[in-house]
Amino acid sequence: MHRLPDSDARSLSRRQLLKGMVWVGSAAIGANLLAACAPVGAPAPATAPSTPTPEPDLGPDPGAFTAFQPSDTVGEIPNLPRRIAWANTSNAEFFLAITNAIQLAAEDRDLEFITAIANDDSARNIEQINTFLQRGIAALCIQPLDANAQAPLMQQAIDDGIAVMSLVTPPSTVQAVADQYKVGYTQGLAAAKWITENLGGQAKVHYFNIDTIEVLIARHQGVLDGVRTAGEGVEIVSDVNAGAITNEAGFNTMNTVLQAHPDINVILGGDTLVLGALAAIEAAGRAGENIYMSGIDGDAEALNKVREGGPYKASFAFAYPMMGYAWGQYAADWLEGKSIPQVMQFNAIELNSAESIDAFEQAMSNVRDTWQDADTYFTNLGSISYETRDQYVRVAA
């Protein structure tokens, strides 16, 4: 691994990509990308056009976007160096896990791996991507930092035949997404099961929504639909936005909510906010009561709380290392003229016991062996190869 210094494209439409498969981008760099990101979309123009923009052709129904089937034949082979680049924006733990997984796949497939960390600096990120392109690469792995600045370079890479593998951001050859309604419903359904088995179907629920991030409105609805499957005894007594995604905001909000609803016994949201709420529950002397709390992200502190066996019953994690390993494998396949998926749709994995946490962590630390079970963690959709590279994922202008 080397670190660098500090056409008329046939497109998948916005409707095809977003309906039922909304991912999230970085709400704050270093935050979990699957937990709080901006919607997939083309950068907005700096000023409004002087004439109306024609309504884009949204193409066929999303149902036509079928499961990925590896091709039995090899098509046109690119004349590109056997080199994959990762434009990393931060040294956050999960970003470094992606780094290690890409490097491992590169080693397994005889690719050179290069990377650079922008430390959340957009100008540096753009400079580093430019350096990658000037050096020559077969694949560019990227996550959103400044979509307006990144998009032209991603387009340049695609035009040069490079496979662009992105979290959220178009244009891209392979794009990682998540069904946010399904993520929320999975969390809510797990809570409903616990309510039924431990509370006799009677629960007073608090939910930390993040509706200021548009795509997470779908997750919000999914959580409520899921938890209500426990029956009429479920009451949503509090559904609020904490104003910031921090432990402190979760703590302060929970303290206020408890004053109005001291009998709340189910608390749901993202790990950061729910961990703050747990501190408030502990300060109020209620941590020993029959309370269910769960978060989304798979944060290390949340998993420690689940292991302890207290009120924090589950965290729902995403398989970031598996994504990195997949990117490395797909880069090698691209160079061989093989087909690769256009969309990787990730699942939220419920971690509700020491055993499930151990199994997940073991799988993520050994992606070389667990790669064969990748469909547990994500579903591949669509198909593209170097020969059909004009069919990349982009939002119609």
Secondary structure, DSSP 8 states (H G I E B T S, - for coil): -EE--------B-HHHHHTT------SSTTS-TTTS---S-----SS--SS--------S-GGG--B----SS--------SEEEEEE----HHHHHHHHHHHHHHHHTT-EEEEEE-TT-HHHHHHHHHHHHHH--SEEEE--S-HHHHHHHHHHHHHTT-EEEEES-SSBSEEEEE-HHHHHHHHHHHHHHHHHHHSTT-EEEEEEE-TTSTTHHHHHHHHHHHHGGG-TTEEEEEEEE-SSSSHHHHHHHHHHHHHH-TT--EEES-HHHHHHHHHHHHHTT-TTSS-EEEEEE--HHHHHHHHHTSSEEEEEE--HHHHHHHHHHHHHHHHTT--B-SEEEE--EEE-SHHHHHHHHHHHHTHHHHGGGGGGTEEEE--B-GGGGGG-B----
